[in-house]
Amino acid sequence: MRVRPGLCRLEAGHGDPLAALEYATRAIRSYHDSGNTTQLRTALAWLAAYFDRLGHPEPGATIAGFAFDPSNPLTTAWIPELDSAITHLRDVLGDQTYESLARRGEAMATAAIATYAFDQIDRARTAIEQLA
């Protein structure tokens, strides 16, 4: 089944946050498995912005570091909320901490960032379930 990042957005904004995380997992897995790094970056950009909204700034900044590519405006064109998330993450974490985390994400290999994202999705899912 092909998963579109729009489903993540729809569930995040108007539905079930657990479903949004599940769709994000499927999208990241699909794009990673197919070797589609452009689409993977867009899925990760959305996830970084969503982690910011959920109050998980450290994984948001780390994932944003991988997803944001200043030489390729495609990701921010598809996921415009990434820019405001990065601005907010800088405010919350401070510039120095944000830059450190973003550099860490930027330096990760594709497989490593996917694994990191899956781990952070599992942690966010657990936190949401504990609040329910």
C-alpha positions as CSV (number, residue, x, y, z in Angstrom):
1,M,0.0,0.0,0.0
2,R,1.4,3.4,-1.0
3,V,1.1,5.9,1.8
4,R,0.9,9.6,1.0
5,P,2.2,12.1,3.5
6,G,-1.1,14.0,3.2
7,L,-2.7,11.3,5.3
8,C,-0.2,12.1,8.1
9,R,-1.2,15.8,7.9
10,L,-4.9,15.0,7.8
11,E,-4.8,12.7,10.9
12,A,-2.5,15.1,12.8
13,G,-4.7,18.1,12.2
14,H,-8.1,16.6,12.4
15,G,-7.9,13.1,13.6
16,D,-6.0,10.6,15.6
17,P,-2.3,11.5,16.5
18,L,-1.5,7.7,16.8
19,A,-2.8,7.2,13.2
20,A,-0.7,10.2,12.1
21,L,2.4,8.5,13.5
22,E,1.4,5.2,11.9
23,Y,1.1,6.8,8.5
24,A,4.4,8.5,9.0
25,T,6.0,5.2,9.8
26,R,4.6,3.7,6.7
27,A,5.6,6.6,4.5
28,I,9.2,6.6,5.9
29,R,9.5,2.9,5.5
30,S,8.1,2.9,2.0
31,Y,10.4,5.7,0.8
32,H,13.4,4.3,2.5
33,D,12.9,0.8,1.2
34,S,12.4,2.2,-2.4
35,G,15.5,4.4,-2.1
36,N,13.4,7.5,-2.7
37,T,15.5,10.0,-0.6
38,T,13.6,13.0,-1.9
39,Q,10.3,11.8,-0.7
40,L,11.9,10.4,2.4
41,R,13.1,13.9,3.2
42,T,9.6,15.3,2.8
43,A,8.1,12.6,5.1
44,L,10.9,13.4,7.7
45,A,10.3,17.1,7.3
46,W,6.7,16.6,8.2
47,L,7.6,14.4,11.1
48,A,10.1,17.0,12.4
49,A,7.4,19.6,12.4
50,Y,4.9,17.2,14.0
51,F,7.4,16.4,16.8
52,D,7.7,20.2,17.4
53,R,3.9,20.4,17.7
54,L,3.8,17.4,20.1
55,G,6.5,19.0,22.3
56,H,9.4,16.7,21.4
57,P,12.0,19.3,20.4
58,E,15.1,17.2,20.4
59,P,14.0,14.6,17.9
60,G,12.3,17.4,15.9
61,A,15.6,19.2,15.6
62,T,17.6,16.1,14.8
63,I,15.2,15.0,12.1
64,A,14.9,18.5,10.7
65,G,18.7,18.5,10.3
66,F,18.5,15.6,7.9
67,A,15.3,16.7,6.2
68,F,16.3,20.4,5.5
69,D,18.6,20.8,2.6
70,P,19.2,24.5,1.8
71,S,20.4,23.6,-1.7
72,N,17.1,21.8,-2.5
73,P,14.0,24.0,-1.9
74,L,11.7,21.1,-2.8
75,T,11.3,19.8,0.8
76,T,10.3,23.2,2.2
77,A,8.0,23.8,-0.8
78,W,6.2,20.6,0.0
79,I,6.3,20.9,3.7
80,P,6.1,24.7,4.4
81,E,5.5,24.1,8.1
82,L,9.2,23.0,8.4
83,D,10.4,26.6,8.3
84,S,8.2,27.7,11.2
85,A,9.0,24.5,13.1
86,I,12.7,25.2,12.8
87,T,12.2,28.7,14.0
88,H,10.2,27.4,17.0
89,L,12.7,24.7,17.7
90,R,15.5,27.3,17.8
91,D,13.5,29.3,20.3
92,V,12.8,26.4,22.5
93,L,16.2,24.8,22.4
94,G,18.4,27.8,21.8
95,D,20.5,28.3,18.7
96,Q,23.5,26.3,20.0
97,T,21.6,23.2,21.0
98,Y,19.4,23.3,17.9
99,E,22.5,23.6,15.7
100,S,24.2,20.7,17.5
101,L,21.2,18.4,17.1
102,A,20.6,19.5,13.5
103,R,24.2,18.8,12.6
104,R,23.9,15.3,14.2
105,G,20.8,14.6,12.0
106,E,22.5,16.0,8.9
107,A,25.4,13.7,9.4
108,M,23.3,10.6,9.7
109,A,23.2,8.0,6.9
110,T,19.8,7.4,5.4
111,A,19.4,4.1,7.2
112,A,20.4,5.7,10.5
113,I,17.9,8.5,10.3
114,A,15.1,6.1,9.4
115,T,15.9,3.9,12.4
116,Y,16.1,7.0,14.6
117,A,12.8,8.2,13.3
118,F,11.1,4.9,14.0
119,D,12.5,4.8,17.5
120,Q,11.3,8.4,18.2
121,I,7.8,7.6,16.7
122,D,7.6,4.6,19.1
123,R,8.5,6.9,22.0
124,A,5.9,9.5,21.0
125,R,3.3,6.8,20.5
126,T,4.0,5.6,24.1
127,A,3.7,9.1,25.5
128,I,0.4,9.7,23.7
129,E,-1.0,6.3,24.9
130,Q,0.0,7.1,28.5
131,L,-1.9,10.4,28.4
132,A,-5.1,8.6,27.1
